[in-house]
Amino acid sequence: MGVWAEGLYSGDFAMDLRAAIGAVARLPFEGDRLLEILCETESGAANNPKNEDYSIFWLVVADQFAKRGIACKRLQEVALAIINGGTDLEVHKMLGMPGSSLARRQKMLLALRERITEPAATAKPRTTLKKPQPLLMNLGDVLVYPTSRGQCINSYFASKEKFRGWQQDGWSAALVVDHGRAFDFLAWYRPLTITTAIATKPIPGGLRSITPWVLRRPGTCSDVHFKRMELQKIARTRLKADKIVELFGNLKPGTYQAINDISIVNELSVGPERLKWLQLGANKALYERERSQHIIISDLSAIVNDFEPLGATVGNVDK
């Protein structure tokens, strides 16, 4: 949280939280359940009054719920207690906010209290998901995709031509080792990727010869992102579930990524441009830290059975 955060959304935490609320608000749940989800996601700020983001959490959520017409009595009570008790102003005063800025923040808080107390009656009904998001990738799917110095296509750009400096010079491959739906609605995926891009497009028969592979963090993937990254399914295999647990442990689900809509594009780039901590001469401290978070396997046969070739598909949906 910034020291001079006079506005409710002046800090990065508030901005990120607003985006997360937008995603959570799409779930077809009542306000109390939505608040529980947000509290679980940001437990440090939501549940610890001594956390400097505590008041920010409750005030931002209260503001967003009021604007979206989402009723939640507990949320209203906590937010009003923070405003009326001066908790938020006290925190900012301790952080060194000058009197003039405190006065402006107080004015903002009074306006917020009015919105919370009397939510807009004209708020548009929120649009919620009518059914779970489709799974574009299934367990055991093998995908290949073009790279530029190991970087996959940035799917936040409308086309790869707008991604400055990106010029295909290789390929990478990914194996889906975990997936799910947060709260039975928001889809997420966890890939295992090769560590360094190769010159030729991988084929099912050559996958076992590519080594090593590294476990990546979960991420989301809309149909638009799938197509922009030019992901192609080339094979599917049955994973050895017992070996997955033995090598990777009990994998943490991608709930956080699903709520915050963190795309899988962040986890598909490989060397030489990314995963530099794996390269010879890398900083030892960096290597040890990253190595503890990214499990590497040298033999793909340890976790997979035979590969079943598939026709290259883009945006193929598994229900």
C-alpha contacts under 8 A as a table, 3 or more apart, distances in Angstrom:
res1	aa1	res2	aa2	distance
1	M	5	A	7.30
1	M	11	G	5.10
1	M	12	D	6.58
1	M	13	F	6.27
1	M	14	A	7.99
1	M	52	E	7.56
1	M	53	D	6.75
2	G	5	A	5.36
2	G	10	S	7.32
2	G	11	G	5.39
2	G	12	D	7.84
3	V	92	H	6.95
3	V	95	L	5.83
3	V	96	G	6.76
3	V	97	M	6.31
4	W	92	H	7.95
4	W	97	M	5.87
4	W	101	S	7.33
5	A	8	L	7.09
5	A	9	Y	7.64
5	A	10	S	4.95
5	A	11	G	6.10
6	E	10	S	6.74
6	E	101	S	6.12
6	E	102	L	7.15
6	E	104	R	6.50
6	E	105	R	4.87
6	E	108	M	7.99
7	G	10	S	5.12
7	G	105	R	6.44
7	G	108	M	6.93
8	L	11	G	7.76
8	L	14	A	7.19
8	L	56	I	7.46
8	L	59	L	7.89
8	L	60	V	7.01
8	L	108	M	7.54
9	Y	12	D	7.66
9	Y	14	A	5.18
9	Y	15	M	5.73
9	Y	60	V	7.83
10	S	14	A	7.11
10	S	15	M	7.52
11	G	14	A	5.49
11	G	15	M	6.47
12	D	15	M	5.09
12	D	16	D	6.07
13	F	16	D	5.20
13	F	17	L	5.98
13	F	53	D	7.75
14	A	17	L	5.02
14	A	18	R	6.11
14	A	56	I	6.62
14	A	57	F	7.19
14	A	60	V	6.61
15	M	18	R	5.18
15	M	19	A	6.52
16	D	19	A	5.21
16	D	20	A	6.35
17	L	20	A	4.98
17	L	21	I	6.14
17	L	57	F	7.54
17	L	60	V	7.54
17	L	61	V	7.91
18	R	21	I	5.10
18	R	22	G	6.33
18	R	60	V	7.02
18	R	61	V	7.50
18	R	64	Q	7.25
19	A	22	G	5.10
19	A	23	A	6.64
19	A	260	N	6.95
20	A	23	A	5.19
20	A	24	V	6.21
20	A	259	I	5.93
20	A	260	N	4.88
20	A	261	D	7.77
21	I	24	V	5.00
21	I	25	A	5.80
21	I	38	L	7.49
21	I	61	V	7.24
21	I	64	Q	7.40
22	G	25	A	5.26
22	G	26	R	6.90
23	A	26	R	5.57
23	A	27	L	7.67
23	A	259	I	5.92
23	A	260	N	6.73
23	A	261	D	7.29
24	V	27	L	5.61
24	V	34	L	6.68
24	V	37	I	7.82
24	V	38	L	7.72
24	V	259	I	6.14
25	A	28	P	7.66
25	A	34	L	7.05
25	A	126	R	7.51
25	A	128	T	7.11
26	R	126	R	7.42
26	R	127	T	6.20
26	R	128	T	4.22
26	R	129	L	5.71
27	L	34	L	7.81
27	L	128	T	5.53
27	L	129	L	5.85
27	L	185	F	7.29
28	P	128	T	5.37
28	P	129	L	6.23
28	P	130	K	7.46
29	F	33	R	6.12
29	F	34	L	6.35
30	E	33	R	5.62
30	E	34	L	6.39
30	E	70	I	7.62
30	E	71	A	7.74
31	G	34	L	5.05
31	G	35	L	6.12
31	G	70	I	5.67
31	G	71	A	5.46
31	G	72	C	4.99
32	D	35	L	5.20
32	D	36	E	6.34
32	D	71	A	7.95
32	D	72	C	5.58
32	D	73	K	7.95
32	D	74	R	7.66
33	R	36	E	5.01
33	R	37	I	6.36
34	L	37	I	5.17
34	L	38	L	6.39
35	L	38	L	5.12
35	L	39	C	6.09
35	L	72	C	7.90
35	L	75	L	7.51
36	E	39	C	5.07
36	E	40	E	6.16
37	I	40	E	5.15
37	I	41	T	6.21
38	L	41	T	5.00
38	L	42	E	6.13
38	L	43	S	7.95
39	C	42	E	5.27
39	C	43	S	5.17
39	C	46	A	5.41
39	C	47	N	7.26
40	E	43	S	5.05
41	T	256	Y	6.47
42	E	45	A	5.74
42	E	46	A	5.96
43	S	46	A	5.00
43	S	47	N	5.55
43	S	48	N	7.82
44	G	47	N	5.88
44	G	48	N	6.03
44	G	51	N	7.14
45	A	48	N	5.83
45	A	49	P	7.61
45	A	51	N	5.74
45	A	52	E	7.54
45	A	53	D	5.31
45	A	54	Y	4.59
45	A	57	F	6.38
46	A	49	P	7.66
46	A	54	Y	5.58
46	A	57	F	6.13
46	A	58	W	7.04
47	N	54	Y	7.41
48	N	51	N	5.44
48	N	54	Y	6.46
49	P	52	E	7.74
49	P	54	Y	5.53
49	P	55	S	7.65
50	K	54	Y	7.08
51	N	54	Y	5.23
52	E	55	S	7.20
52	E	56	I	7.92
52	E	91	V	6.70
53	D	56	I	5.02
53	D	57	F	6.07
54	Y	57	F	5.31
54	Y	58	W	6.64
55	S	58	W	5.34
55	S	59	L	5.98
55	S	79	A	7.71
55	S	82	I	6.62
55	S	87	T	7.22
55	S	88	D	5.66
56	I	59	L	5.24
56	I	60	V	5.84
56	I	88	D	7.73
57	F	60	V	5.45
57	F	61	V	6.14
58	W	61	V	5.28
58	W	62	A	5.98
58	W	75	L	7.08
58	W	78	V	7.06
58	W	79	A	5.59
59	L	62	A	5.06
59	L	63	D	6.03
59	L	79	A	5.53
60	V	63	D	5.07
60	V	64	Q	6.12
61	V	64	Q	5.15
61	V	65	F	6.00
61	V	75	L	7.85
62	A	65	F	5.18
62	A	66	A	6.07
62	A	75	L	6.20
62	A	76	Q	6.37
62	A	79	A	6.49
62	A	116	I	6.56
63	D	66	A	5.19
63	D	67	K	6.22
63	D	112	L	6.79
63	D	115	R	7.18
63	D	116	I	6.53
64	Q	67	K	5.12
64	Q	68	R	6.09
65	F	68	R	5.05
65	F	69	G	5.91
65	F	70	I	4.81
65	F	71	A	6.94
65	F	72	C	7.99
66	A	69	G	5.11
66	A	70	I	6.10
66	A	71	A	7.37
66	A	115	R	6.54
66	A	116	I	5.76
66	A	119	P	4.96
66	A	120	A	6.86
67	K	70	I	7.80
67	K	115	R	7.90
67	K	119	P	6.78
67	K	120	A	6.53
67	K	123	A	6.41
68	R	123	A	5.89
68	R	124	K	6.95
68	R	125	P	7.38
68	R	126	R	6.51
69	G	119	P	6.63
69	G	120	A	6.88
69	G	121	A	7.52
69	G	123	A	5.52
69	G	124	K	7.37
69	G	125	P	7.16
69	G	126	R	7.74
72	C	75	L	5.46
72	C	76	Q	6.39
73	K	76	Q	5.16
73	K	77	E	6.22
74	R	77	E	5.17
74	R	78	V	6.29
75	L	78	V	5.34
75	L	79	A	6.11
76	Q	79	A	5.27
76	Q	80	L	6.05
76	Q	116	I	6.56
76	Q	117	T	7.61
77	E	80	L	5.31
77	E	81	A	6.13
78	V	81	A	5.10
78	V	82	I	6.28
79	A	82	I	5.15
79	A	83	I	6.37
80	L	83	I	5.07
80	L	84	N	5.87
80	L	113	R	6.60
80	L	116	I	7.84
81	A	84	N	5.19
81	A	85	G	5.57
82	I	85	G	5.33
82	I	86	G	6.10
82	I	87	T	5.12
82	I	88	D	6.26
83	I	86	G	5.40
83	I	87	T	6.56
83	I	88	D	6.59
83	I	109	L	6.57
83	I	110	L	7.87
83	I	113	R	7.20
84	N	87	T	7.90
86	G	89	L	5.40
86	G	90	E	6.12
87	T	90	E	5.19
87	T	91	V	6.37
88	D	91	V	5.30
88	D	92	H	6.47
89	L	92	H	5.15
89	L	93	K	6.04
89	L	102	L	6.74
89	L	105	R	7.63
89	L	106	Q	7.24
90	E	93	K	4.98
90	E	94	M	6.20
91	V	94	M	5.16
91	V	95	L	6.35
92	H	95	L	4.95
92	H	96	G	6.50
92	H	97	M	5.61
92	H	102	L	7.52
93	K	96	G	5.19
93	K	97	M	5.11
93	K	98	P	7.20
93	K	102	L	7.34
94	M	97	M	7.37
97	M	101	S	6.27
97	M	102	L	6.41
98	P	101	S	5.46
98	P	102	L	6.23
99	G	102	L	4.94
99	G	103	A	6.16
100	S	103	A	5.18
100	S	104	R	6.53
101	S	104	R	5.11
101	S	105	R	6.19
102	L	105	R	5.01
102	L	106	Q	6.03
103	A	106	Q	5.02
103	A	107	K	6.36
104	R	107	K	5.08
104	R	108	M	6.40
105	R	108	M	4.93
105	R	109	L	6.17
106	Q	109	L	4.98
106	Q	110	L	6.27
107	K	110	L	5.23
107	K	111	A	6.46
108	M	111	A	5.22
108	M	112	L	6.18
109	L	112	L	4.86
109	L	113	R	6.05
110	L	113	R	5.03
110	L	114	E	6.42
111	A	114	E	5.19
111	A	115	R	6.47
112	L	115	R	5.06
112	L	116	I	6.15
113	R	116	I	5.09
113	R	117	T	5.99
114	E	117	T	5.15
114	E	118	E	5.95
114	E	119	P	7.96
115	R	118	E	5.24
115	R	119	P	5.21
115	R	120	A	7.13
116	I	119	P	5.58
120	A	123	A	5.50
129	L	132	P	6.96
129	L	185	F	7.71
131	K	185	F	6.97
132	P	181	R	7.72
132	P	184	D	6.44
132	P	185	F	4.07
132	P	186	L	6.62
132	P	187	A	7.77
133	Q	181	R	7.81
133	Q	185	F	5.69
133	Q	186	L	5.81
133	Q	187	A	5.80
134	P	187	A	7.07
134	P	317	V	6.46
134	P	318	D	6.78
134	P	319	K	5.86
135	L	138	N	6.75
135	L	187	A	6.39
135	L	317	V	5.81
135	L	318	D	5.21
135	L	319	K	5.96
136	L	221	C	7.64
136	L	222	S	7.81
136	L	223	D	7.20
136	L	315	G	6.07
136	L	316	N	5.71
136	L	317	V	4.43
136	L	318	D	5.81
137	M	141	D	6.43
137	M	176	V	7.30
137	M	189	Y	7.62
137	M	316	N	7.40
137	M	317	V	6.84
137	M	318	D	6.55
138	N	141	D	5.64
138	N	176	V	6.76
138	N	179	H	7.17
138	N	318	D	6.50
139	L	176	V	5.32
139	L	177	V	5.65
139	L	178	D	6.06
139	L	179	H	6.82
139	L	238	R	7.75
139	L	239	L	7.43
140	G	175	L	6.23
140	G	176	V	5.38
140	G	177	V	6.18
140	G	236	R	5.19
140	G	237	T	4.77
140	G	238	R	5.70
140	G	239	L	5.87
140	G	304	V	7.95
141	D	175	L	5.77
141	D	176	V	5.47
141	D	233	K	6.72
141	D	234	I	7.90
141	D	235	A	6.11
141	D	236	R	4.46
141	D	237	T	6.59
142	V	173	A	7.05
142	V	174	A	5.70
142	V	175	L	4.57
142	V	176	V	6.64
142	V	233	K	5.72
142	V	234	I	5.96
142	V	235	A	5.14
142	V	236	R	5.71
142	V	237	T	7.81
143	L	173	A	5.58
143	L	174	A	5.20
143	L	175	L	6.43
143	L	231	L	6.14
143	L	232	Q	5.20
143	L	233	K	4.39
143	L	234	I	5.88
143	L	235	A	7.31
144	V	171	W	6.85
144	V	172	S	5.65
144	V	173	A	4.31
144	V	174	A	6.37
144	V	201	K	7.41
144	V	202	P	6.83
144	V	231	L	5.90
144	V	232	Q	5.36
144	V	233	K	6.61
144	V	234	I	7.08
145	Y	152	C	7.14
145	Y	171	W	5.70
145	Y	172	S	5.58
145	Y	173	A	6.44
145	Y	229	M	6.93
145	Y	230	E	5.87
145	Y	231	L	4.97
145	Y	232	Q	6.34
146	P	152	C	6.24
146	P	153	I	7.29
146	P	168	Q	6.22
146	P	169	D	7.76
146	P	170	G	6.01
146	P	171	W	4.55
146	P	172	S	6.42
146	P	229	M	7.81
146	P	230	E	7.12
147	T	150	G	5.06
147	T	151	Q	5.01
147	T	152	C	4.59
147	T	153	I	6.69
147	T	167	Q	7.74
147	T	168	Q	5.35
147	T	169	D	6.32
147	T	170	G	5.16
147	T	171	W	5.19
147	T	172	S	6.58
147	T	197	A	7.07
147	T	269	S	7.60
148	S	151	Q	5.01
148	S	152	C	6.60
148	S	153	I	7.94
148	S	166	W	5.71
148	S	167	Q	5.34
148	S	168	Q	4.58
148	S	169	D	5.27
148	S	170	G	6.28
149	R	168	Q	7.82
149	R	169	D	6.67
149	R	170	G	7.21
149	R	197	A	7.29
149	R	271	G	6.93
149	R	272	P	5.82
149	R	273	E	5.52
150	G	170	G	7.18
150	G	171	W	7.59
150	G	172	S	7.39
150	G	196	T	6.50
150	G	197	A	5.15
150	G	269	S	5.60
150	G	270	V	4.66
150	G	271	G	4.87
150	G	272	P	5.57
150	G	273	E	5.48
150	G	274	R	6.61
151	Q	268	L	7.61
151	Q	269	S	4.40
151	Q	270	V	6.12
151	Q	271	G	7.67
151	Q	273	E	6.53
151	Q	274	R	7.07
152	C	229	M	6.71
152	C	265	V	7.32
152	C	268	L	6.27
152	C	269	S	5.01
152	C	270	V	7.86
153	I	160	K	6.10
153	I	163	F	7.68
153	I	166	W	7.60
153	I	228	R	7.04
153	I	229	M	4.99
153	I	230	E	7.74
153	I	265	V	7.88
154	N	157	F	5.93
154	N	160	K	7.09
154	N	163	F	6.87
154	N	228	R	7.70
154	N	229	M	6.77
154	N	265	V	6.68
155	S	158	A	7.00
155	S	159	S	7.60
155	S	160	K	7.97
155	S	224	V	7.95
155	S	225	H	5.15
155	S	226	F	7.87
155	S	228	R	5.23
155	S	229	M	5.65
155	S	265	V	6.68
156	Y	225	H	7.44
157	F	160	K	6.77
157	F	162	K	6.42
157	F	163	F	6.52
158	A	162	K	7.12
158	A	228	R	7.34
159	S	162	K	5.62
159	S	163	F	7.17
159	S	228	R	6.60
160	K	163	F	5.09
160	K	166	W	7.04
160	K	228	R	7.54
161	E	164	R	7.08
161	E	166	W	7.53
163	F	166	W	5.80
169	D	199	A	6.77
170	G	197	A	5.86
170	G	198	I	5.38
170	G	199	A	4.50
170	G	200	T	6.39
170	G	201	K	7.48
171	W	197	A	5.36
171	W	198	I	5.36
171	W	199	A	6.20
171	W	200	T	6.36
171	W	201	K	5.60
171	W	202	P	7.30
172	S	193	T	7.47
172	S	194	I	6.57
172	S	196	T	7.34
172	S	197	A	4.98
172	S	198	I	6.47
172	S	201	K	7.73
172	S	202	P	7.58
172	S	270	V	7.48
173	A	193	T	5.76
173	A	194	I	6.00
173	A	202	P	7.09
174	A	191	P	5.89
174	A	192	L	5.44
174	A	193	T	4.30
174	A	194	I	6.73
174	A	268	L	7.61
175	L	191	P	5.42
175	L	192	L	5.04
175	L	193	T	6.36
176	V	179	H	7.41
176	V	189	Y	6.90
176	V	190	R	5.92
176	V	191	P	4.53
176	V	192	L	6.30
177	V	189	Y	7.99
177	V	190	R	6.03
177	V	191	P	5.79
177	V	192	L	6.57
177	V	239	L	7.48
177	V	244	I	7.98
178	D	189	Y	5.92
178	D	190	R	5.06
178	D	191	P	7.13
179	H	187	A	7.49
179	H	188	W	5.59
179	H	189	Y	4.21
179	H	190	R	5.95
179	H	253	P	7.70
179	H	254	G	7.81
180	G	184	D	7.93
180	G	187	A	5.78
180	G	188	W	5.62
180	G	189	Y	6.68
180	G	253	P	7.45
180	G	254	G	7.66
181	R	184	D	4.82
181	R	185	F	5.28
181	R	186	L	4.79
181	R	187	A	4.26
181	R	188	W	6.08
181	R	255	T	7.83
181	R	258	A	7.97
182	A	185	F	5.78
182	A	186	L	4.89
182	A	187	A	6.41
182	A	188	W	7.50
182	A	254	G	7.29
182	A	255	T	5.20
182	A	258	A	6.47
182	A	259	I	7.71
183	F	186	L	6.77
186	L	258	A	5.78
186	L	259	I	7.40
187	A	220	T	6.35
187	A	221	C	7.73
187	A	258	A	6.50
188	W	218	P	6.52
188	W	219	G	5.45
188	W	220	T	4.53
188	W	221	C	6.95
188	W	254	G	5.89
188	W	255	T	7.66
188	W	257	Q	7.34
188	W	258	A	5.88
189	Y	218	P	5.27
189	Y	219	G	5.49
189	Y	220	T	6.19
189	Y	221	C	7.67
189	Y	254	G	7.09
189	Y	264	I	7.42
190	R	215	L	7.98
190	R	216	R	6.50
190	R	217	R	5.94
190	R	218	P	4.10
190	R	219	G	6.41
190	R	254	G	7.60
190	R	264	I	7.96
191	P	215	L	6.47
191	P	216	R	5.67
191	P	217	R	7.24
191	P	218	P	6.95
191	P	267	E	7.84
191	P	268	L	7.99
192	L	213	W	6.32
192	L	214	V	5.45
192	L	215	L	4.46
192	L	216	R	5.75
193	T	213	W	5.35
193	T	214	V	5.46
193	T	215	L	6.62
193	T	216	R	7.15
193	T	268	L	6.97
193	T	270	V	7.79
194	I	197	A	7.23
194	I	210	I	7.33
194	I	211	T	6.68
194	I	212	P	6.04
194	I	213	W	4.31
194	I	214	V	6.17
194	I	270	V	7.17
195	T	211	T	7.74
195	T	212	P	6.31
195	T	213	W	5.80
195	T	214	V	6.27
195	T	270	V	5.40
195	T	271	G	5.85
195	T	275	L	7.06
196	T	270	V	5.26
196	T	271	G	4.13
196	T	272	P	5.98
197	A	270	V	6.30
197	A	271	G	6.04
197	A	272	P	7.21
198	I	201	K	7.52
202	P	206	G	6.55
202	P	207	L	6.70
203	I	206	G	5.44
203	I	207	L	6.50
203	I	234	I	7.18
204	P	207	L	5.52
204	P	234	I	6.68
204	P	235	A	6.07
204	P	307	F	6.38
204	P	308	E	7.60
204	P	309	P	6.07
205	G	208	R	7.39
205	G	307	F	7.73
206	G	209	S	5.54
206	G	210	I	6.98
207	L	210	I	5.47
208	R	211	T	7.51
208	R	299	D	7.15
208	R	300	L	5.82
208	R	301	S	6.66
210	I	213	W	7.95
211	T	297	I	7.92
211	T	298	S	5.44
211	T	299	D	6.80
211	T	300	L	7.73
212	P	296	I	6.75
212	P	297	I	5.80
212	P	298	S	4.36
212	P	299	D	6.98
213	W	296	I	5.71
213	W	297	I	5.43
213	W	298	S	6.29
213	W	299	D	7.95
213	W	300	L	7.39
214	V	294	H	6.30
214	V	295	I	5.78
214	V	296	I	4.39
214	V	297	I	6.39
215	L	294	H	5.48
215	L	295	I	5.36
215	L	296	I	6.35
216	R	267	E	6.03
216	R	294	H	6.42
217	R	254	G	7.98
217	R	267	E	6.45
218	P	253	P	7.51
218	P	254	G	5.18
218	P	257	Q	6.67
218	P	264	I	6.62
218	P	267	E	7.72
219	G	254	G	6.66
219	G	257	Q	5.55
219	G	258	A	6.90
219	G	261	D	7.53
219	G	262	I	5.51
219	G	263	S	4.83
219	G	264	I	3.95
219	G	265	V	7.60
219	G	266	N	7.67
219	G	267	E	7.47
220	T	257	Q	6.69
220	T	258	A	5.98
220	T	261	D	6.02
220	T	262	I	5.84
220	T	263	S	4.48
220	T	264	I	5.25
221	C	224	V	7.95
221	C	225	H	5.89
221	C	226	F	6.22
221	C	263	S	5.69
221	C	264	I	5.93
221	C	265	V	7.92
222	S	225	H	5.22
222	S	226	F	6.16
223	D	226	F	4.97
223	D	227	K	6.28
223	D	315	G	5.63
224	V	227	K	5.36
224	V	228	R	6.19
225	H	228	R	5.04
225	H	229	M	6.08
225	H	265	V	7.92
226	F	229	M	5.52
226	F	230	E	6.40
226	F	231	L	5.85
226	F	314	V	7.10
226	F	315	G	6.07
227	K	230	E	4.92
227	K	231	L	6.40
227	K	314	V	6.20
227	K	315	G	6.42
228	R	231	L	7.84
229	M	265	V	7.72
230	E	314	V	7.22
231	L	314	V	6.31
232	Q	312	A	5.25
232	Q	313	T	5.41
232	Q	314	V	5.61
233	K	236	R	7.99
233	K	310	L	6.72
233	K	311	G	7.23
233	K	312	A	5.08
233	K	313	T	5.44
233	K	314	V	7.13
234	I	309	P	5.81
234	I	310	L	4.88
234	I	311	G	6.10
234	I	312	A	5.25
234	I	313	T	7.66
235	A	307	F	5.94
235	A	308	E	5.23
235	A	309	P	4.21
235	A	310	L	4.81
235	A	311	G	7.93
236	R	307	F	5.60
236	R	308	E	5.18
236	R	309	P	6.60
236	R	310	L	7.11
237	T	304	V	6.32
237	T	305	N	5.95
237	T	306	D	5.99
237	T	307	F	4.77
237	T	308	E	6.09
238	R	304	V	6.03
238	R	305	N	5.61
238	R	306	D	7.44
238	R	307	F	7.92
239	L	244	I	7.67
239	L	303	I	5.77
239	L	304	V	4.65
239	L	305	N	6.41
240	K	243	K	5.39
240	K	244	I	6.26
240	K	302	A	7.83
240	K	303	I	4.98
240	K	304	V	5.62
240	K	305	N	7.14
241	A	244	I	5.05
241	A	245	V	6.46
241	A	303	I	7.53
242	D	245	V	5.33
242	D	246	E	6.17
243	K	246	E	4.79
243	K	247	L	5.98
243	K	302	A	6.90
243	K	303	I	5.61
244	I	247	L	5.40
244	I	248	F	5.69
244	I	249	G	7.11
244	I	303	I	6.09
245	V	248	F	5.29
245	V	249	G	4.43
245	V	250	N	5.77
245	V	251	L	7.76
246	E	249	G	5.71
248	F	251	L	6.70
248	F	295	I	6.83
254	G	257	Q	5.28
254	G	258	A	6.07
255	T	258	A	5.06
255	T	259	I	6.17
256	Y	259	I	5.31
256	Y	260	N	6.18
257	Q	260	N	5.17
257	Q	261	D	5.49
257	Q	262	I	4.86
257	Q	263	S	7.56
258	A	261	D	4.89
258	A	262	I	6.60
262	I	266	N	7.72
263	S	266	N	6.13
264	I	267	E	5.36
264	I	268	L	6.67
265	V	268	L	5.43
265	V	269	S	7.37
266	N	269	S	7.01
269	S	273	E	7.89
269	S	274	R	6.11
270	V	273	E	6.59
270	V	274	R	4.82
270	V	275	L	5.81
271	G	274	R	4.60
271	G	275	L	5.50
271	G	276	K	6.51
272	P	275	L	7.22
272	P	276	K	6.68
273	E	276	K	6.75
275	L	278	L	5.87
275	L	279	Q	7.71
276	K	279	Q	5.38
276	K	282	A	6.95
277	W	282	A	5.27
277	W	283	N	6.98
277	W	286	L	6.38
277	W	287	Y	5.13
277	W	290	E	7.15
278	L	282	A	6.84
278	L	287	Y	6.74
279	Q	282	A	5.71
282	A	286	L	7.38
282	A	287	Y	6.68
283	N	286	L	5.23
283	N	287	Y	6.09
284	K	287	Y	4.94
284	K	288	E	6.15
285	A	288	E	5.21
285	A	289	R	6.24
286	L	289	R	5.21
286	L	290	E	6.09
287	Y	290	E	5.29
287	Y	291	R	5.68
288	E	291	R	5.06
288	E	292	S	6.21
289	R	292	S	5.43
289	R	293	Q	6.90
290	E	293	Q	5.19
290	E	294	H	6.08
291	R	294	H	5.12
291	R	295	I	6.59
292	S	295	I	7.04
297	I	300	L	6.93
299	D	302	A	5.81
300	L	303	I	5.93
300	L	304	V	6.42
301	S	304	V	5.21
301	S	305	N	6.75
313	T	316	N	5.93
